[in-house]
Amino acid sequence: SDVCSSDLRKIIHVDMDCFYASIEVRDNQKLAGKPVVIARDPRHSGGKGVVSTANYVARSFGVHSAMNANEALNLCPDAVFVPPDFKKYRRVSKEIHEIFHEYTDKIEPIAFDEAYLDVTECKLGLKSATIIAHRIQQEIFEKTGLTCSTGISYNKFLAKLASDYAKPVGMTLVREDEALDFLLPLKIEKFRGVGRKTVIKMHELGVYNGYDLYGLSELDLIHYFGKMGHFFYEQVRGIDDREVEWQRERKSFGVERTFNMPLVSNEEIDEQLKWTAQKLADDLTRAQKHGKTLVVKVRNSEFETKTKRLTLADYFQNDATTIAYYGRQLLDELYSEGESIRLMGLSMTSIDSIEYENIALDLFGRNDRSEERRVGKEC
């Protein structure tokens, strides 16, 4: 069987191969075979910019995501830089998620290009997670022209490690009785929660791989790493009880726009602020949510990003005028007169269902100060 014990979950982690770069190559065959880097060209941006991703040709030169674009150019002088088109990537991601939903509704998106699927009970009645993973790979390629790698196991941690094991276009199954054989040879950097600082501490303790980690007692790991010590102890033994969070509540709603021509005048800024506020209000109303914390985000022509937030005791009304009013106050604290704006965003956090009571705010000095209330169903 897929995972040995019949009572174990069947989890698939799907990870698209160089997602953004693969889309750009698919849509422009002139890029085929060339090193493609998804970032603004540093030769045209004064050396600024960060790599979102790169295809495997560029990666062979040492280019990787989160790298400074100028450094990527130095490593790969022949690289073709393509500015990211997140609207397009979101559309393609939606197509891929529609394929996932043919097999299960228990889907936990991690980013545009990866997701966990719980296929313990498949909508099509398929019992084998391996067959499901293969069919998903095949259908994604047929419908989008893109490839992905899949990892299959009885928990999320192992499924994610497995999807990365044989990239690109890989499929790796880790059964329950194979977990230790899979985990022990892995470099310590592969383990979840082992970042740059933790790996230094691990190396100081003589821990370089799963074998070394397995050799430490739970008490020792807790002594050196606190609560994370227990987490590491279970992880190297293939234990991960986390569910696929397919019904996870959204914690925030946000809208932002980047402008090819920076905004300078107050008229331009106000117009865009109103548009953004209206879009945010519409999104919240559609989802039947409202929130207590408004966040404004701006980026200037020097590519400095600033944010400012305001939290009220009561919920904001899902009204564009109200949101824009407070947004403008926050905005005035973030930038100076005459400073240009390349990006503007508004988001709402501290989200609850609209069913919770919301007291209307008297923003504009109206004489009617009665307790006008907007009430949904009884909670």
C-alpha positions in Angstrom: 0.0 0.0 0.0 1.0 3.7 -0.2 1.9 4.3 3.4 1.8 0.8 5.0 -0.8 1.2 7.8 -4.4 1.5 6.7 -5.2 4.0 9.5 -2.5 6.6 8.3 -3.3 9.7 6.4 -2.3 10.0 2.7 -0.7 13.4 2.1 0.6 14.7 -1.2 2.8 17.8 -1.4 2.7 19.4 -4.9 5.5 21.7 -5.7 5.6 23.3 -9.2 9.0 23.3 -10.9 10.4 26.9 -11.2 6.8 28.0 -11.4 7.2 31.7 -12.4 10.1 31.1 -14.8 8.4 28.1 -16.4 5.3 30.2 -17.1 7.4 32.8 -18.8 9.3 30.2 -20.9 6.0 28.6 -21.9 4.6 31.9 -23.0 7.7 33.0 -24.9 9.5 30.1 -26.6 12.5 32.5 -27.4 13.5 32.0 -23.8 13.7 28.2 -24.1 17.2 26.9 -23.2 18.3 30.3 -21.8 19.0 31.2 -18.2 15.8 33.0 -17.1 15.7 35.1 -13.9 12.4 36.5 -12.6 13.5 40.0 -11.4 13.9 43.5 -12.7 17.0 43.8 -14.8 19.6 45.4 -12.5 21.2 47.1 -15.6 18.0 49.2 -15.9 17.2 49.7 -12.2 20.4 51.0 -10.8 21.4 47.6 -9.4 18.2 47.3 -7.4 15.9 44.3 -7.3 15.6 40.8 -5.8 15.3 37.5 -7.6 11.9 35.9 -7.2 13.0 32.6 -8.8 15.1 31.3 -11.7 14.9 28.4 -14.0 17.3 25.4 -13.8 19.6 26.8 -16.4 20.2 29.9 -14.3 20.4 27.9 -11.1 23.3 25.9 -12.5 25.3 29.2 -12.3 24.4 29.6 -8.6 21.4 31.9 -9.1 18.7 31.4 -6.5 15.6 33.1 -5.1 15.9 36.1 -2.7 19.4 36.8 -4.2 20.2 40.4 -5.2 19.5 40.8 -8.9 22.9 42.4 -9.4 24.6 39.4 -7.8 22.6 37.2 -10.1 23.9 39.1 -13.1 27.5 38.8 -12.0 27.1 35.0 -11.6 25.3 34.7 -15.0 26.1 37.6 -17.4 23.9 36.0 -20.1 20.8 35.8 -17.9 17.5 37.0 -19.3 15.7 39.1 -16.7 11.9 39.0 -16.8 10.0 41.3 -14.4 7.4 39.2 -12.4 3.7 39.2 -13.5 1.9 38.1 -10.4 -1.5 38.5 -11.9 -0.6 36.0 -14.5 0.9 33.6 -12.0 -2.2 33.9 -9.8 -4.4 32.9 -12.8 -2.3 29.9 -13.6 -2.2 28.9 -9.9 -6.1 29.0 -9.9 -6.1 26.6 -12.9 -3.9 24.2 -11.0 -6.0 24.4 -7.9 -9.1 23.5 -9.9 -7.3 20.3 -10.9 -6.6 19.6 -7.2 -10.3 20.0 -6.4 -11.2 17.2 -8.8 -9.5 14.8 -6.3 -10.0 16.4 -2.9 -11.3 19.6 -1.2 -8.8 19.2 1.7 -6.2 21.5 0.2 -3.8 23.8 2.1 -2.2 26.4 -0.2 1.3 27.4 0.8 2.1 29.8 -2.1 1.1 30.1 -5.8 3.3 27.2 -6.6 2.8 24.6 -3.8 0.1 23.0 -1.7 -0.6 20.1 0.6 -3.4 17.7 -0.4 -5.1 15.2 2.0 -6.2 12.4 -0.3 -7.0 9.9 2.4 -10.6 10.0 1.0 -10.4 10.8 -2.7 -13.5 12.3 -4.4 -12.9 10.0 -7.4 -12.7 6.9 -5.2 -9.0 6.3 -5.9 -7.3 4.4 -3.1 -3.7 4.9 -4.1 -2.1 8.3 -3.3 0.7 7.4 -5.8 -1.8 7.0 -8.6 -3.5 10.3 -7.6 -0.2 12.1 -7.6 0.7 10.8 -11.0 -2.6 11.8 -12.5 -2.3 15.3 -11.0 1.1 15.7 -12.6 -0.1 14.5 -15.9 -3.2 16.7 -15.9 -1.3 19.8 -14.8 1.1 19.2 -17.8 -1.7 18.6 -20.3 -3.8 21.6 -19.2 -1.0 24.2 -18.5 2.1 22.9 -20.1 3.9 23.1 -16.8 5.6 20.4 -14.7 5.5 19.7 -11.0 7.1 17.4 -8.4 5.2 15.5 -5.8 6.0 14.0 -2.4 3.7 11.4 -0.9 3.7 10.3 2.7 1.6 9.9 5.9 2.4 13.4 7.2 3.1 16.9 5.9 6.8 17.1 6.9 7.8 14.0 5.0 5.6 14.8 2.0 7.3 18.2 1.6 10.8 16.7 1.9 9.8 14.0 -0.6 8.6 16.5 -3.2 12.0 18.2 -3.2 13.9 14.9 -3.3 13.8 14.2 -7.1 13.1 17.6 -8.7 12.2 18.4 -11.4 9.3 16.3 -12.5 9.9 13.9 -9.6 7.6 11.7 -7.6 8.8 10.3 -4.3 6.9 8.1 -1.9 8.0 7.7 1.8 6.2 4.9 3.5 5.9 4.6 7.3 8.5 1.8 7.5 10.9 3.8 5.2 10.8 7.1 7.2 14.1 6.6 9.2 16.0 5.3 6.1 14.9 8.5 4.3 15.5 11.0 7.2 18.8 9.8 8.7 21.1 10.5 5.8 19.6 14.0 5.1 21.7 17.1 5.8 20.6 18.9 9.0 19.7 22.0 6.8 16.8 20.0 5.3 15.0 19.7 8.6 12.1 22.0 9.2 13.0 24.8 11.6 16.7 24.6 11.0 17.6 28.1 9.7 20.9 30.0 9.4 21.3 30.6 13.1 20.1 27.1 14.2 22.4 25.3 11.7 25.4 27.1 13.3 24.4 25.8 16.7 23.8 22.3 15.3 27.3 22.2 13.8 28.8 23.4 17.1 27.1 20.4 18.7 28.5 18.1 16.0 25.1 17.6 14.3 25.4 17.6 10.5 22.8 15.1 9.4 19.8 13.1 10.6 22.0 10.4 12.1 23.7 13.0 14.4 20.3 14.5 15.3 18.8 11.1 16.0 21.7 10.3 18.4 20.8 13.2 20.8 18.3 12.6 23.6 15.1 14.6 23.9 16.4 16.2 27.1 19.6 17.3 25.4 17.7 18.8 22.5 15.3 20.7 24.8 18.3 21.9 26.8 20.0 23.3 23.7 16.9 24.5 21.7 14.1 24.9 24.2 10.6 24.0 22.9 12.1 23.4 19.4 14.2 20.6 20.9 11.1 18.4 21.3 10.0 19.3 17.8 13.4 18.2 16.4 13.3 15.0 18.4 9.9 14.0 16.9 10.8 15.3 13.4 13.8 13.0 12.9 11.7 10.1 14.0 9.1 10.9 11.3 6.5 12.2 13.7 4.3 15.1 12.5 0.6 15.3 13.6 -0.3 18.6 11.8 -3.5 18.4 9.8 -3.8 19.8 6.3 -5.5 23.1 7.1 -8.0 23.2 4.4 -10.6 25.3 6.3 -8.2 27.9 7.6 -9.7 31.3 8.2 -8.2 34.3 6.4 -6.5 36.5 8.9 -6.3 39.6 6.6 -7.5 41.1 3.4 -5.3 43.4 1.3 -5.1 45.3 -2.0 -2.0 46.9 -3.4 -0.9 48.4 -6.7 2.5 49.1 -8.2 2.7 52.1 -10.6 4.9 52.3 -13.7 4.7 56.1 -13.4 5.1 57.1 -9.7 2.3 59.1 -8.1 3.4 62.6 -7.1 0.4 64.9 -6.9 -2.2 64.8 -4.1 -4.9 64.4 -6.7 -3.3 61.2 -8.1 -2.7 59.8 -4.6 -6.2 60.5 -3.5 -7.7 58.9 -6.6 -5.7 55.7 -6.1 -6.4 55.6 -2.4 -10.1 55.8 -3.1 -9.8 53.0 -5.7 -7.8 50.8 -3.3 -10.3 51.5 -0.4 -13.3 50.6 -2.6 -11.6 47.3 -3.7 -10.8 46.4 -0.1 -14.3 47.3 1.1 -15.8 45.2 -1.7 -13.6 42.2 -0.9 -14.5 42.3 2.8 -18.2 42.7 2.0 -18.1 39.8 -0.4 -16.5 37.6 2.3 -18.9 38.8 5.0 -15.9 39.9 7.1 -14.8 43.1 8.8 -11.8 44.1 10.8 -10.4 46.4 13.5 -6.9 47.1 12.2 -6.2 49.1 9.0 -2.6 49.0 7.5 -1.2 51.3 4.9 1.8 50.3 2.9 3.8 52.6 0.6 7.0 52.3 -1.4 8.8 55.3 -2.7 11.1 55.8 -5.7 14.1 54.8 -3.6 12.3 51.5 -3.1 12.0 52.1 0.6 8.9 50.4 1.9 7.0 51.7 4.9 3.9 50.6 6.8 1.6 52.3 9.3 -1.4 50.8 11.1 -4.4 51.9 13.1 -6.4 49.7 15.4 -9.9 50.8 16.6 -11.9 49.5 19.6 -14.8 48.8 17.2 -14.9 47.4 13.7 -14.3 49.5 10.6 -17.4 49.8 8.4 -16.9 48.2 5.0 -17.3 51.5 3.4 -14.8 53.0 0.9 -15.1 56.5 2.3 -14.4 55.4 5.8 -11.4 53.3 4.9 -10.0 56.0 2.6 -10.5 58.7 5.3 -8.4 56.7 7.8 -6.0 55.5 5.1 -5.2 59.1 4.2 -4.4 60.0 7.8 -1.9 57.1 8.0 -0.5 57.9 4.6 0.3 61.5 5.7 2.5 60.1 8.4 4.5 57.9 6.0 5.6 60.2 3.2 6.6 63.8 2.8 4.9 66.4 0.4 6.3 65.9 -3.1 7.7 62.5 -2.4 6.8 60.0 -5.2 4.9 56.7 -4.5 5.6 53.6 -6.6 3.4 51.2 -4.6 0.4 51.8 -2.4 -1.6 49.2 -0.5 -4.3 48.9 2.1 -5.1 45.9 4.2 -7.4 45.0 7.0 -6.5 42.6 9.9 -8.0 41.5 13.2 -10.8 40.0 11.0 -14.1 38.7 12.3 -17.4 37.6 10.7 -19.8 40.4 9.9 -22.2 38.8 12.3 -20.4 40.5 15.1 -21.8 43.9 16.1 -20.2 47.0 14.6 -20.8 50.5 16.0 -20.9 53.1 13.2 -18.2 55.7 13.6 -19.0 59.4 13.5 -16.1 60.4 11.3 -17.2 63.6 9.8 -18.6 65.6 12.7 -22.3 64.9 12.0 -24.7 66.2 14.6 -26.5 62.8 14.8 -24.6 61.1 17.6 -27.2 58.5 18.3 -26.0 54.9 18.7 -26.5 53.8 15.1 -25.8 50.1 15.2 -25.1 47.7 12.4 -26.1 44.2 13.8 -26.1 40.9 12.1 -27.5 37.6 13.5 -27.3 36.9 17.2 -23.9 35.4 18.0 
